[in-house]
Every structure is written in structure tokens, then in C-alpha cells.
Amino acid sequence: MKKILFPTIWFLFTLLIGANIVVFVSQMQLSERLTKYESGLRNVKQENLLLEQKAVETNSLEYASSMAAEMNFTKKAELNFLENLQFALKK
């Protein structure tokens, strides 16, 4: 009985140690992948912040007026209201 039990216990211990090593190595690989994804996510967030800031600057009136001045659109538009119906009725 002891001859069968002792080698079986050692075999199970070595099997558990091997499984533990495999799990440890896979955890290390997953940790490296997670670190890579986190750094990529940080880069995407930073790029997103820069693009949001650029979009806000582009939609501002100051940007529109500076671009208009740069393209020589300096003439102010004349406002036509429908209170005076000569424009609507072509009088």
C-alpha cells in the first residue's frame, strides 16, 4: 500500500507544481498585455483630449473671425428684414 501511495503523492505534487508554473507564466503574459493595453488607452485618451480642444477652437467665433480676416472676408453683410416688404414683394 505504501509503495503505491508514496509515488502517487509525489506524482500529484509534481503535477500541481507544473500546473502552478503554467498558471504563473500565463499570468505574467496577461499582465504584460494588460500593461500594453493601458498604455495604448492612455495614448488614445490624450489624443482624444487634443482633438476635442482642436474642435472647440475650430468652432469658436474668434477662429471664424481670424479665418475670415485671413481670407479677406472683411465686408459686413447688410441685414434685410421682412418688416419692409419691398424685398419680399420686389417693389
PyMOL Python script that loads the backbone (N, CA, C, O; Angstrom):
from pymol import cmd

cmd.read_pdbstr("""\
ATOM      1  N   MET A   1       0.820  -1.194   0.000  1.00  0.00           N
ATOM      2  CA  MET A   1       0.000   0.000   0.000  1.00  0.00           C
ATOM      3  C   MET A   1       0.866   1.261   0.000  1.00  0.00           C
ATOM      4  O   MET A   1       0.604   2.222  -0.724  1.00  0.00           O
ATOM      5  N   LYS A   2       1.932   1.223   0.859  1.00  0.00           N
ATOM      6  CA  LYS A   2       2.815   2.378   0.920  1.00  0.00           C
ATOM      7  C   LYS A   2       3.579   2.549  -0.390  1.00  0.00           C
ATOM      8  O   LYS A   2       3.903   3.670  -0.781  1.00  0.00           O
ATOM      9  N   LYS A   3       3.867   1.442  -1.067  1.00  0.00           N
ATOM     10  CA  LYS A   3       4.614   1.510  -2.324  1.00  0.00           C
ATOM     11  C   LYS A   3       3.794   2.194  -3.417  1.00  0.00           C
ATOM     12  O   LYS A   3       4.365   2.840  -4.296  1.00  0.00           O
ATOM     13  N   ILE A   4       2.504   2.067  -3.378  1.00  0.00           N
ATOM     14  CA  ILE A   4       1.637   2.691  -4.386  1.00  0.00           C
ATOM     15  C   ILE A   4       1.284   4.122  -3.988  1.00  0.00           C
ATOM     16  O   ILE A   4       1.227   5.000  -4.850  1.00  0.00           O
ATOM     17  N   LEU A   5       1.049   4.372  -2.717  1.00  0.00           N
ATOM     18  CA  LEU A   5       0.611   5.679  -2.225  1.00  0.00           C
ATOM     19  C   LEU A   5       1.721   6.729  -2.332  1.00  0.00           C
ATOM     20  O   LEU A   5       1.464   7.855  -2.758  1.00  0.00           O
ATOM     21  N   PHE A   6       2.932   6.377  -1.957  1.00  0.00           N
ATOM     22  CA  PHE A   6       4.039   7.329  -1.956  1.00  0.00           C
ATOM     23  C   PHE A   6       4.361   7.864  -3.359  1.00  0.00           C
ATOM     24  O   PHE A   6       4.458   9.082  -3.509  1.00  0.00           O
ATOM     25  N   PRO A   7       4.531   7.034  -4.387  1.00  0.00           N
ATOM     26  CA  PRO A   7       4.786   7.568  -5.741  1.00  0.00           C
ATOM     27  C   PRO A   7       3.596   8.350  -6.304  1.00  0.00           C
ATOM     28  O   PRO A   7       3.783   9.303  -7.061  1.00  0.00           O
ATOM     29  N   THR A   8       2.377   7.951  -5.939  1.00  0.00           N
ATOM     30  CA  THR A   8       1.190   8.677  -6.412  1.00  0.00           C
ATOM     31  C   THR A   8       1.151  10.083  -5.839  1.00  0.00           C
ATOM     32  O   THR A   8       0.824  11.038  -6.544  1.00  0.00           O
ATOM     33  N   ILE A   9       1.485  10.213  -4.554  1.00  0.00           N
ATOM     34  CA  ILE A   9       1.504  11.538  -3.917  1.00  0.00           C
ATOM     35  C   ILE A   9       2.581  12.414  -4.560  1.00  0.00           C
ATOM     36  O   ILE A   9       2.329  13.588  -4.832  1.00  0.00           O
ATOM     37  N   TRP A  10       3.774  11.870  -4.810  1.00  0.00           N
ATOM     38  CA  TRP A  10       4.829  12.639  -5.455  1.00  0.00           C
ATOM     39  C   TRP A  10       4.441  13.026  -6.886  1.00  0.00           C
ATOM     40  O   TRP A  10       4.743  14.128  -7.342  1.00  0.00           O
ATOM     41  N   PHE A  11       3.788  12.132  -7.567  1.00  0.00           N
ATOM     42  CA  PHE A  11       3.330  12.449  -8.921  1.00  0.00           C
ATOM     43  C   PHE A  11       2.315  13.587  -8.891  1.00  0.00           C
ATOM     44  O   PHE A  11       2.381  14.488  -9.726  1.00  0.00           O
ATOM     45  N   LEU A  12       1.381  13.562  -7.949  1.00  0.00           N
ATOM     46  CA  LEU A  12       0.383  14.640  -7.831  1.00  0.00           C
ATOM     47  C   LEU A  12       1.038  15.965  -7.457  1.00  0.00           C
ATOM     48  O   LEU A  12       0.671  17.018  -7.980  1.00  0.00           O
ATOM     49  N   PHE A  13       2.023  15.905  -6.538  1.00  0.00           N
ATOM     50  CA  PHE A  13       2.730  17.131  -6.172  1.00  0.00           C
ATOM     51  C   PHE A  13       3.459  17.732  -7.371  1.00  0.00           C
ATOM     52  O   PHE A  13       3.384  18.941  -7.591  1.00  0.00           O
ATOM     53  N   THR A  14       4.156  16.917  -8.141  1.00  0.00           N
ATOM     54  CA  THR A  14       4.868  17.444  -9.306  1.00  0.00           C
ATOM     55  C   THR A  14       3.881  17.953 -10.360  1.00  0.00           C
ATOM     56  O   THR A  14       4.145  18.940 -11.046  1.00  0.00           O
ATOM     57  N   LEU A  15       2.753  17.271 -10.476  1.00  0.00           N
ATOM     58  CA  LEU A  15       1.726  17.734 -11.414  1.00  0.00           C
ATOM     59  C   LEU A  15       1.171  19.092 -10.977  1.00  0.00           C
ATOM     60  O   LEU A  15       0.978  19.976 -11.811  1.00  0.00           O
ATOM     61  N   LEU A  16       0.912  19.263  -9.680  1.00  0.00           N
ATOM     62  CA  LEU A  16       0.415  20.554  -9.170  1.00  0.00           C
ATOM     63  C   LEU A  16       1.464  21.655  -9.303  1.00  0.00           C
ATOM     64  O   LEU A  16       1.125  22.801  -9.600  1.00  0.00           O
ATOM     65  N   ILE A  17       2.728  21.319  -9.085  1.00  0.00           N
ATOM     66  CA  ILE A  17       3.791  22.310  -9.251  1.00  0.00           C
ATOM     67  C   ILE A  17       3.884  22.730 -10.715  1.00  0.00           C
ATOM     68  O   ILE A  17       4.045  23.915 -11.007  1.00  0.00           O
ATOM     69  N   GLY A  18       3.786  21.787 -11.626  1.00  0.00           N
ATOM     70  CA  GLY A  18       3.801  22.116 -13.063  1.00  0.00           C
ATOM     71  C   GLY A  18       2.620  22.991 -13.449  1.00  0.00           C
ATOM     72  O   GLY A  18       2.770  23.948 -14.209  1.00  0.00           O
ATOM     73  N   ALA A  19       1.438  22.660 -12.921  1.00  0.00           N
ATOM     74  CA  ALA A  19       0.258  23.478 -13.213  1.00  0.00           C
ATOM     75  C   ALA A  19       0.426  24.878 -12.648  1.00  0.00           C
ATOM     76  O   ALA A  19       0.017  25.856 -13.274  1.00  0.00           O
ATOM     77  N   ASN A  20       1.030  24.982 -11.460  1.00  0.00           N
ATOM     78  CA  ASN A  20       1.267  26.283 -10.848  1.00  0.00           C
ATOM     79  C   ASN A  20       2.222  27.121 -11.701  1.00  0.00           C
ATOM     80  O   ASN A  20       2.027  28.327 -11.849  1.00  0.00           O
ATOM     81  N   ILE A  21       3.240  26.491 -12.254  1.00  0.00           N
ATOM     82  CA  ILE A  21       4.193  27.199 -13.112  1.00  0.00           C
ATOM     83  C   ILE A  21       3.490  27.680 -14.382  1.00  0.00           C
ATOM     84  O   ILE A  21       3.723  28.807 -14.820  1.00  0.00           O
ATOM     85  N   VAL A  22       2.655  26.864 -14.965  1.00  0.00           N
ATOM     86  CA  VAL A  22       1.924  27.251 -16.181  1.00  0.00           C
ATOM     87  C   VAL A  22       0.999  28.430 -15.894  1.00  0.00           C
ATOM     88  O   VAL A  22       0.925  29.370 -16.685  1.00  0.00           O
ATOM     89  N   VAL A  23       0.297  28.381 -14.767  1.00  0.00           N
ATOM     90  CA  VAL A  23      -0.602  29.476 -14.402  1.00  0.00           C
ATOM     91  C   VAL A  23       0.194  30.752 -14.158  1.00  0.00           C
ATOM     92  O   VAL A  23      -0.232  31.832 -14.568  1.00  0.00           O
ATOM     93  N   PHE A  24       1.339  30.644 -13.498  1.00  0.00           N
ATOM     94  CA  PHE A  24       2.168  31.817 -13.221  1.00  0.00           C
ATOM     95  C   PHE A  24       2.664  32.460 -14.512  1.00  0.00           C
ATOM     96  O   PHE A  24       2.623  33.682 -14.652  1.00  0.00           O
ATOM     97  N   VAL A  25       3.126  31.652 -15.444  1.00  0.00           N
ATOM     98  CA  VAL A  25       3.619  32.185 -16.726  1.00  0.00           C
ATOM     99  C   VAL A  25       2.483  32.848 -17.501  1.00  0.00           C
ATOM    100  O   VAL A  25       2.677  33.911 -18.091  1.00  0.00           O
ATOM    101  N   SER A  26       1.303  32.234 -17.505  1.00  0.00           N
ATOM    102  CA  SER A  26       0.177  32.839 -18.223  1.00  0.00           C
ATOM    103  C   SER A  26      -0.258  34.144 -17.561  1.00  0.00           C
ATOM    104  O   SER A  26      -0.677  35.075 -18.249  1.00  0.00           O
ATOM    105  N   GLN A  27      -0.163  34.223 -16.228  1.00  0.00           N
ATOM    106  CA  GLN A  27      -0.475  35.476 -15.546  1.00  0.00           C
ATOM    107  C   GLN A  27       0.518  36.567 -15.923  1.00  0.00           C
ATOM    108  O   GLN A  27       0.131  37.723 -16.093  1.00  0.00           O
ATOM    109  N   MET A  28       1.782  36.215 -16.053  1.00  0.00           N
ATOM    110  CA  MET A  28       2.795  37.190 -16.457  1.00  0.00           C
ATOM    111  C   MET A  28       2.514  37.706 -17.869  1.00  0.00           C
ATOM    112  O   MET A  28       2.631  38.903 -18.131  1.00  0.00           O
ATOM    113  N   GLN A  29       2.150  36.813 -18.763  1.00  0.00           N
ATOM    114  CA  GLN A  29       1.840  37.223 -20.135  1.00  0.00           C
ATOM    115  C   GLN A  29       0.612  38.118 -20.171  1.00  0.00           C
ATOM    116  O   GLN A  29       0.585  39.110 -20.899  1.00  0.00           O
ATOM    117  N   LEU A  30      -0.410  37.769 -19.385  1.00  0.00           N
ATOM    118  CA  LEU A  30      -1.613  38.602 -19.332  1.00  0.00           C
ATOM    119  C   LEU A  30      -1.311  39.968 -18.727  1.00  0.00           C
ATOM    120  O   LEU A  30      -1.874  40.978 -19.147  1.00  0.00           O
ATOM    121  N   SER A  31      -0.431  39.993 -17.752  1.00  0.00           N
ATOM    122  CA  SER A  31      -0.047  41.263 -17.141  1.00  0.00           C
ATOM    123  C   SER A  31       0.666  42.160 -18.154  1.00  0.00           C
ATOM    124  O   SER A  31       0.420  43.366 -18.195  1.00  0.00           O
ATOM    125  N   GLU A  32       1.533  41.585 -18.959  1.00  0.00           N
ATOM    126  CA  GLU A  32       2.227  42.366 -19.989  1.00  0.00           C
ATOM    127  C   GLU A  32       1.241  42.899 -21.026  1.00  0.00           C
ATOM    128  O   GLU A  32       1.345  44.052 -21.444  1.00  0.00           O
ATOM    129  N   ARG A  33       0.291  42.071 -21.441  1.00  0.00           N
ATOM    130  CA  ARG A  33      -0.717  42.522 -22.406  1.00  0.00           C
ATOM    131  C   ARG A  33      -1.583  43.623 -21.812  1.00  0.00           C
ATOM    132  O   ARG A  33      -1.927  44.586 -22.498  1.00  0.00           O
ATOM    133  N   LEU A  34      -1.937  43.481 -20.538  1.00  0.00           N
ATOM    134  CA  LEU A  34      -2.755  44.492 -19.871  1.00  0.00           C
ATOM    135  C   LEU A  34      -2.013  45.819 -19.781  1.00  0.00           C
ATOM    136  O   LEU A  34      -2.606  46.881 -19.972  1.00  0.00           O
ATOM    137  N   THR A  35      -0.733  45.757 -19.495  1.00  0.00           N
ATOM    138  CA  THR A  35       0.076  46.975 -19.442  1.00  0.00           C
ATOM    139  C   THR A  35       0.136  47.638 -20.814  1.00  0.00           C
ATOM    140  O   THR A  35       0.065  48.863 -20.921  1.00  0.00           O
ATOM    141  N   LYS A  36       0.266  46.828 -21.861  1.00  0.00           N
ATOM    142  CA  LYS A  36       0.297  47.369 -23.219  1.00  0.00           C
ATOM    143  C   LYS A  36      -1.036  48.040 -23.573  1.00  0.00           C
ATOM    144  O   LYS A  36      -1.050  49.121 -24.162  1.00  0.00           O
ATOM    145  N   TYR A  37      -2.148  47.401 -23.215  1.00  0.00           N
ATOM    146  CA  TYR A  37      -3.459  47.978 -23.497  1.00  0.00           C
ATOM    147  C   TYR A  37      -3.690  49.261 -22.697  1.00  0.00           C
ATOM    148  O   TYR A  37      -4.285  50.210 -23.208  1.00  0.00           O
ATOM    149  N   GLU A  38      -3.225  49.294 -21.451  1.00  0.00           N
ATOM    150  CA  GLU A  38      -3.387  50.501 -20.640  1.00  0.00           C
ATOM    151  C   GLU A  38      -2.592  51.663 -21.223  1.00  0.00           C
ATOM    152  O   GLU A  38      -3.077  52.795 -21.247  1.00  0.00           O
ATOM    153  N   SER A  39      -1.386  51.398 -21.689  1.00  0.00           N
ATOM    154  CA  SER A  39      -0.599  52.478 -22.287  1.00  0.00           C
ATOM    155  C   SER A  39      -1.240  52.941 -23.595  1.00  0.00           C
ATOM    156  O   SER A  39      -1.251  54.135 -23.895  1.00  0.00           O
ATOM    157  N   GLY A  40      -1.771  51.999 -24.370  1.00  0.00           N
ATOM    158  CA  GLY A  40      -2.482  52.381 -25.595  1.00  0.00           C
ATOM    159  C   GLY A  40      -3.712  53.201 -25.286  1.00  0.00           C
ATOM    160  O   GLY A  40      -4.020  54.158 -25.996  1.00  0.00           O
ATOM    161  N   LEU A  41      -4.423  52.831 -24.226  1.00  0.00           N
ATOM    162  CA  LEU A  41      -5.614  53.574 -23.828  1.00  0.00           C
ATOM    163  C   LEU A  41      -5.248  54.982 -23.375  1.00  0.00           C
ATOM    164  O   LEU A  41      -5.956  55.940 -23.683  1.00  0.00           O
ATOM    165  N   ARG A  42      -4.146  55.107 -22.646  1.00  0.00           N
ATOM    166  CA  ARG A  42      -3.690  56.438 -22.239  1.00  0.00           C
ATOM    167  C   ARG A  42      -3.368  57.300 -23.457  1.00  0.00           C
ATOM    168  O   ARG A  42      -3.694  58.487 -23.486  1.00  0.00           O
ATOM    169  N   ASN A  43      -2.729  56.701 -24.461  1.00  0.00           N
ATOM    170  CA  ASN A  43      -2.402  57.446 -25.684  1.00  0.00           C
ATOM    171  C   ASN A  43      -3.666  57.877 -26.422  1.00  0.00           C
ATOM    172  O   ASN A  43      -3.741  58.995 -26.932  1.00  0.00           O
ATOM    173  N   VAL A  44      -4.654  56.995 -26.479  1.00  0.00           N
ATOM    174  CA  VAL A  44      -5.909  57.327 -27.162  1.00  0.00           C
ATOM    175  C   VAL A  44      -6.648  58.437 -26.401  1.00  0.00           C
ATOM    176  O   VAL A  44      -7.216  59.336 -27.022  1.00  0.00           O
ATOM    177  N   LYS A  45      -6.645  58.380 -25.061  1.00  0.00           N
ATOM    178  CA  LYS A  45      -7.293  59.433 -24.275  1.00  0.00           C
ATOM    179  C   LYS A  45      -6.612  60.775 -24.492  1.00  0.00           C
ATOM    180  O   LYS A  45      -7.285  61.797 -24.628  1.00  0.00           O
ATOM    181  N   GLN A  46      -5.280  60.784 -24.527  1.00  0.00           N
ATOM    182  CA  GLN A  46      -4.545  62.030 -24.755  1.00  0.00           C
ATOM    183  C   GLN A  46      -4.855  62.584 -26.149  1.00  0.00           C
ATOM    184  O   GLN A  46      -5.062  63.787 -26.309  1.00  0.00           O
ATOM    185  N   GLU A  47      -4.886  61.717 -27.140  1.00  0.00           N
ATOM    186  CA  GLU A  47      -5.215  62.157 -28.497  1.00  0.00           C
ATOM    187  C   GLU A  47      -6.647  62.683 -28.563  1.00  0.00           C
ATOM    188  O   GLU A  47      -6.921  63.662 -29.256  1.00  0.00           O
ATOM    189  N   ASN A  48      -7.554  62.033 -27.843  1.00  0.00           N
ATOM    190  CA  ASN A  48      -8.946  62.474 -27.804  1.00  0.00           C
ATOM    191  C   ASN A  48      -9.052  63.865 -27.182  1.00  0.00           C
ATOM    192  O   ASN A  48      -9.800  64.706 -27.680  1.00  0.00           O
ATOM    193  N   LEU A  49      -8.313  64.118 -26.098  1.00  0.00           N
ATOM    194  CA  LEU A  49      -8.329  65.445 -25.477  1.00  0.00           C
ATOM    195  C   LEU A  49      -7.814  66.513 -26.434  1.00  0.00           C
ATOM    196  O   LEU A  49      -8.372  67.606 -26.521  1.00  0.00           O
ATOM    197  N   LEU A  50      -6.739  66.180 -27.153  1.00  0.00           N
ATOM    198  CA  LEU A  50      -6.195  67.147 -28.115  1.00  0.00           C
ATOM    199  C   LEU A  50      -7.187  67.426 -29.240  1.00  0.00           C
ATOM    200  O   LEU A  50      -7.338  68.572 -29.663  1.00  0.00           O
ATOM    201  N   LEU A  51      -7.867  66.380 -29.729  1.00  0.00           N
ATOM    202  CA  LEU A  51      -8.848  66.570 -30.801  1.00  0.00           C
ATOM    203  C   LEU A  51     -10.060  67.359 -30.310  1.00  0.00           C
ATOM    204  O   LEU A  51     -10.602  68.180 -31.049  1.00  0.00           O
ATOM    205  N   GLU A  52     -10.492  67.113 -29.056  1.00  0.00           N
ATOM    206  CA  GLU A  52     -11.602  67.887 -28.505  1.00  0.00           C
ATOM    207  C   GLU A  52     -11.224  69.359 -28.398  1.00  0.00           C
ATOM    208  O   GLU A  52     -12.018  70.237 -28.735  1.00  0.00           O
ATOM    209  N   GLN A  53     -10.009  69.622 -27.929  1.00  0.00           N
ATOM    210  CA  GLN A  53      -9.555  71.007 -27.806  1.00  0.00           C
ATOM    211  C   GLN A  53      -9.484  71.666 -29.182  1.00  0.00           C
ATOM    212  O   GLN A  53      -9.863  72.828 -29.335  1.00  0.00           O
ATOM    213  N   LYS A  54      -9.007  70.941 -30.166  1.00  0.00           N
ATOM    214  CA  LYS A  54      -8.927  71.477 -31.524  1.00  0.00           C
ATOM    215  C   LYS A  54     -10.322  71.761 -32.081  1.00  0.00           C
ATOM    216  O   LYS A  54     -10.530  72.768 -32.758  1.00  0.00           O
ATOM    217  N   ALA A  55     -11.290  70.860 -31.791  1.00  0.00           N
ATOM    218  CA  ALA A  55     -12.658  71.061 -32.264  1.00  0.00           C
ATOM    219  C   ALA A  55     -13.283  72.289 -31.618  1.00  0.00           C
ATOM    220  O   ALA A  55     -13.986  73.051 -32.282  1.00  0.00           O
ATOM    221  N   VAL A  56     -13.032  72.486 -30.330  1.00  0.00           N
ATOM    222  CA  VAL A  56     -13.570  73.665 -29.638  1.00  0.00           C
ATOM    223  C   VAL A  56     -12.968  74.930 -30.219  1.00  0.00           C
ATOM    224  O   VAL A  56     -13.675  75.914 -30.435  1.00  0.00           O
ATOM    225  N   GLU A  57     -11.656  74.910 -30.475  1.00  0.00           N
ATOM    226  CA  GLU A  57     -11.007  76.085 -31.063  1.00  0.00           C
ATOM    227  C   GLU A  57     -11.549  76.368 -32.464  1.00  0.00           C
ATOM    228  O   GLU A  57     -11.726  77.528 -32.834  1.00  0.00           O
ATOM    229  N   THR A  58     -11.809  75.331 -33.233  1.00  0.00           N
ATOM    230  CA  THR A  58     -12.295  75.499 -34.597  1.00  0.00           C
ATOM    231  C   THR A  58     -13.714  76.039 -34.608  1.00  0.00           C
ATOM    232  O   THR A  58     -14.066  76.807 -35.504  1.00  0.00           O
ATOM    233  N   ASN A  59     -14.541  75.659 -33.637  1.00  0.00           N
ATOM    234  CA  ASN A  59     -15.923  76.107 -33.595  1.00  0.00           C
ATOM    235  C   ASN A  59     -16.094  77.477 -32.940  1.00  0.00           C
ATOM    236  O   ASN A  59     -17.214  77.985 -32.885  1.00  0.00           O
ATOM    237  N   SER A  60     -15.035  78.078 -32.448  1.00  0.00           N
ATOM    238  CA  SER A  60     -15.166  79.361 -31.767  1.00  0.00           C
ATOM    239  C   SER A  60     -15.336  80.496 -32.781  1.00  0.00           C
ATOM    240  O   SER A  60     -14.913  80.395 -33.933  1.00  0.00           O
ATOM    241  N   LEU A  61     -15.959  81.562 -32.324  1.00  0.00           N
ATOM    242  CA  LEU A  61     -16.151  82.730 -33.185  1.00  0.00           C
ATOM    243  C   LEU A  61     -14.838  83.453 -33.449  1.00  0.00           C
ATOM    244  O   LEU A  61     -14.664  84.061 -34.506  1.00  0.00           O
ATOM    245  N   GLU A  62     -13.913  83.390 -32.494  1.00  0.00           N
ATOM    246  CA  GLU A  62     -12.619  84.027 -32.698  1.00  0.00           C
ATOM    247  C   GLU A  62     -11.880  83.364 -33.866  1.00  0.00           C
ATOM    248  O   GLU A  62     -11.252  84.040 -34.681  1.00  0.00           O
ATOM    249  N   TYR A  63     -11.963  82.055 -33.931  1.00  0.00           N
ATOM    250  CA  TYR A  63     -11.317  81.337 -35.031  1.00  0.00           C
ATOM    251  C   TYR A  63     -11.988  81.697 -36.355  1.00  0.00           C
ATOM    252  O   TYR A  63     -11.310  81.903 -37.362  1.00  0.00           O
ATOM    253  N   ALA A  64     -13.309  81.772 -36.352  1.00  0.00           N
ATOM    254  CA  ALA A  64     -14.023  82.116 -37.579  1.00  0.00           C
ATOM    255  C   ALA A  64     -13.668  83.532 -38.034  1.00  0.00           C
ATOM    256  O   ALA A  64     -13.480  83.776 -39.226  1.00  0.00           O
ATOM    257  N   SER A  65     -13.577  84.456 -37.087  1.00  0.00           N
ATOM    258  CA  SER A  65     -13.240  85.828 -37.482  1.00  0.00           C
ATOM    259  C   SER A  65     -11.788  85.928 -37.947  1.00  0.00           C
ATOM    260  O   SER A  65     -11.491  86.680 -38.876  1.00  0.00           O
ATOM    261  N   SER A  66     -10.884  85.186 -37.319  1.00  0.00           N
ATOM    262  CA  SER A  66      -9.490  85.231 -37.768  1.00  0.00           C
ATOM    263  C   SER A  66      -9.347  84.600 -39.154  1.00  0.00           C
ATOM    264  O   SER A  66      -8.581  85.091 -39.983  1.00  0.00           O
ATOM    265  N   MET A  67     -10.081  83.516 -39.406  1.00  0.00           N
ATOM    266  CA  MET A  67     -10.031  82.901 -40.732  1.00  0.00           C
ATOM    267  C   MET A  67     -10.667  83.820 -41.776  1.00  0.00           C
ATOM    268  O   MET A  67     -10.194  83.882 -42.910  1.00  0.00           O
ATOM    269  N   ALA A  68     -11.730  84.532 -41.407  1.00  0.00           N
ATOM    270  CA  ALA A  68     -12.357  85.462 -42.339  1.00  0.00           C
ATOM    271  C   ALA A  68     -11.395  86.598 -42.676  1.00  0.00           C
ATOM    272  O   ALA A  68     -11.299  87.014 -43.830  1.00  0.00           O
ATOM    273  N   ALA A  69     -10.690  87.094 -41.676  1.00  0.00           N
ATOM    274  CA  ALA A  69      -9.715  88.158 -41.934  1.00  0.00           C
ATOM    275  C   ALA A  69      -8.557  87.633 -42.781  1.00  0.00           C
ATOM    276  O   ALA A  69      -8.030  88.349 -43.633  1.00  0.00           O
ATOM    277  N   GLU A  70      -8.171  86.395 -42.546  1.00  0.00           N
ATOM    278  CA  GLU A  70      -7.080  85.805 -43.309  1.00  0.00           C
ATOM    279  C   GLU A  70      -7.455  85.605 -44.770  1.00  0.00           C
ATOM    280  O   GLU A  70      -6.590  85.673 -45.644  1.00  0.00           O
ATOM    281  N   MET A  71      -8.751  85.356 -45.053  1.00  0.00           N
ATOM    282  CA  MET A  71      -9.223  85.122 -46.408  1.00  0.00           C
ATOM    283  C   MET A  71      -9.818  86.388 -47.034  1.00  0.00           C
ATOM    284  O   MET A  71     -10.446  86.335 -48.092  1.00  0.00           O
ATOM    285  N   ASN A  72      -9.612  87.505 -46.373  1.00  0.00           N
ATOM    286  CA  ASN A  72     -10.079  88.810 -46.842  1.00  0.00           C
ATOM    287  C   ASN A  72     -11.599  88.886 -46.962  1.00  0.00           C
ATOM    288  O   ASN A  72     -12.111  89.505 -47.895  1.00  0.00           O
ATOM    289  N   PHE A  73     -12.309  88.283 -46.057  1.00  0.00           N
ATOM    290  CA  PHE A  73     -13.763  88.423 -45.969  1.00  0.00           C
ATOM    291  C   PHE A  73     -14.057  89.485 -44.918  1.00  0.00           C
ATOM    292  O   PHE A  73     -14.491  89.164 -43.812  1.00  0.00           O
ATOM    293  N   THR A  74     -13.825  90.723 -45.254  1.00  0.00           N
ATOM    294  CA  THR A  74     -13.982  91.781 -44.259  1.00  0.00           C
ATOM    295  C   THR A  74     -15.260  92.579 -44.445  1.00  0.00           C
ATOM    296  O   THR A  74     -15.635  93.348 -43.560  1.00  0.00           O
ATOM    297  N   LYS A  75     -15.928  92.417 -45.558  1.00  0.00           N
ATOM    298  CA  LYS A  75     -17.149  93.170 -45.810  1.00  0.00           C
ATOM    299  C   LYS A  75     -18.268  92.620 -44.941  1.00  0.00           C
ATOM    300  O   LYS A  75     -18.513  91.414 -44.908  1.00  0.00           O
ATOM    301  N   LYS A  76     -18.938  93.516 -44.245  1.00  0.00           N
ATOM    302  CA  LYS A  76     -20.065  93.130 -43.401  1.00  0.00           C
ATOM    303  C   LYS A  76     -21.306  92.968 -44.273  1.00  0.00           C
ATOM    304  O   LYS A  76     -21.520  93.729 -45.217  1.00  0.00           O
ATOM    305  N   ALA A  77     -22.099  91.994 -43.952  1.00  0.00           N
ATOM    306  CA  ALA A  77     -23.322  91.752 -44.711  1.00  0.00           C
ATOM    307  C   ALA A  77     -24.391  92.759 -44.304  1.00  0.00           C
ATOM    308  O   ALA A  77     -24.501  93.133 -43.136  1.00  0.00           O
ATOM    309  N   GLU A  78     -25.170  93.186 -45.279  1.00  0.00           N
ATOM    310  CA  GLU A  78     -26.286  94.082 -44.986  1.00  0.00           C
ATOM    311  C   GLU A  78     -27.478  93.245 -44.566  1.00  0.00           C
ATOM    312  O   GLU A  78     -27.811  92.246 -45.203  1.00  0.00           O
ATOM    313  N   LEU A  79     -28.107  93.663 -43.498  1.00  0.00           N
ATOM    314  CA  LEU A  79     -29.243  92.914 -42.984  1.00  0.00           C
ATOM    315  C   LEU A  79     -30.519  93.371 -43.676  1.00  0.00           C
ATOM    316  O   LEU A  79     -30.785  94.568 -43.775  1.00  0.00           O
ATOM    317  N   ASN A  80     -31.291  92.431 -44.145  1.00  0.00           N
ATOM    318  CA  ASN A  80     -32.574  92.714 -44.780  1.00  0.00           C
ATOM    319  C   ASN A  80     -33.661  92.065 -43.934  1.00  0.00           C
ATOM    320  O   ASN A  80     -33.653  90.857 -43.699  1.00  0.00           O
ATOM    321  N   PHE A  81     -34.585  92.889 -43.488  1.00  0.00           N
ATOM    322  CA  PHE A  81     -35.672  92.383 -42.662  1.00  0.00           C
ATOM    323  C   PHE A  81     -36.959  92.363 -43.462  1.00  0.00           C
ATOM    324  O   PHE A  81     -37.108  93.125 -44.417  1.00  0.00           O
ATOM    325  N   LEU A  82     -37.877  91.514 -43.091  1.00  0.00           N
ATOM    326  CA  LEU A  82     -39.156  91.428 -43.786  1.00  0.00           C
ATOM    327  C   LEU A  82     -40.165  92.439 -43.266  1.00  0.00           C
ATOM    328  O   LEU A  82     -41.325  92.422 -43.676  1.00  0.00           O
ATOM    329  N   GLU A  83     -39.730  93.336 -42.352  1.00  0.00           N
ATOM    330  CA  GLU A  83     -40.649  94.385 -41.916  1.00  0.00           C
ATOM    331  C   GLU A  83     -40.916  95.347 -43.076  1.00  0.00           C
ATOM    332  O   GLU A  83     -42.006  95.904 -43.213  1.00  0.00           O
ATOM    333  N   ASN A  84     -39.920  95.515 -43.872  1.00  0.00           N
ATOM    334  CA  ASN A  84     -40.066  96.326 -45.075  1.00  0.00           C
ATOM    335  C   ASN A  84     -40.326  95.347 -46.215  1.00  0.00           C
ATOM    336  O   ASN A  84     -39.401  94.673 -46.668  1.00  0.00           O
ATOM    337  N   LEU A  85     -41.570  95.256 -46.686  1.00  0.00           N
ATOM    338  CA  LEU A  85     -41.972  94.216 -47.615  1.00  0.00           C
ATOM    339  C   LEU A  85     -41.516  94.449 -49.045  1.00  0.00           C
ATOM    340  O   LEU A  85     -41.822  93.632 -49.913  1.00  0.00           O
ATOM    341  N   GLN A  86     -40.808  95.515 -49.323  1.00  0.00           N
ATOM    342  CA  GLN A  86     -40.388  95.761 -50.705  1.00  0.00           C
ATOM    343  C   GLN A  86     -39.416  94.692 -51.168  1.00  0.00           C
ATOM    344  O   GLN A  86     -39.322  94.437 -52.369  1.00  0.00           O
ATOM    345  N   PHE A  87     -38.684  94.051 -50.252  1.00  0.00           N
ATOM    346  CA  PHE A  87     -37.779  92.970 -50.669  1.00  0.00           C
ATOM    347  C   PHE A  87     -38.555  91.702 -50.979  1.00  0.00           C
ATOM    348  O   PHE A  87     -38.233  90.980 -51.923  1.00  0.00           O
ATOM    349  N   ALA A  88     -39.584  91.434 -50.175  1.00  0.00           N
ATOM    350  CA  ALA A  88     -40.358  90.213 -50.380  1.00  0.00           C
ATOM    351  C   ALA A  88     -41.259  90.324 -51.613  1.00  0.00           C
ATOM    352  O   ALA A  88     -41.449  89.340 -52.327  1.00  0.00           O
ATOM    353  N   LEU A  89     -41.815  91.510 -51.868  1.00  0.00           N
ATOM    354  CA  LEU A  89     -42.740  91.698 -52.970  1.00  0.00           C
ATOM    355  C   LEU A  89     -42.060  92.244 -54.221  1.00  0.00           C
ATOM    356  O   LEU A  89     -42.736  92.470 -55.225  1.00  0.00           O
ATOM    357  N   LYS A  90     -40.752  92.463 -54.195  1.00  0.00           N
ATOM    358  CA  LYS A  90     -39.956  93.005 -55.312  1.00  0.00           C
ATOM    359  C   LYS A  90     -40.501  94.346 -55.772  1.00  0.00           C
ATOM    360  O   LYS A  90     -40.720  94.564 -56.963  1.00  0.00           O
ATOM    361  N   LYS A  91     -40.715  95.234 -54.827  1.00  0.00           N
ATOM    362  CA  LYS A  91     -41.189  96.587 -55.179  1.00  0.00           C
ATOM    363  C   LYS A  91     -40.052  97.535 -55.320  1.00  0.00           C
ATOM    364  O   LYS A  91     -40.263  98.712 -55.611  1.00  0.00           O
TER     365      LYS A  91
END
""", "prot")
cmd.dss("prot")
cmd.show_as("cartoon", "prot")
cmd.util.cbc("prot")
cmd.orient("prot")
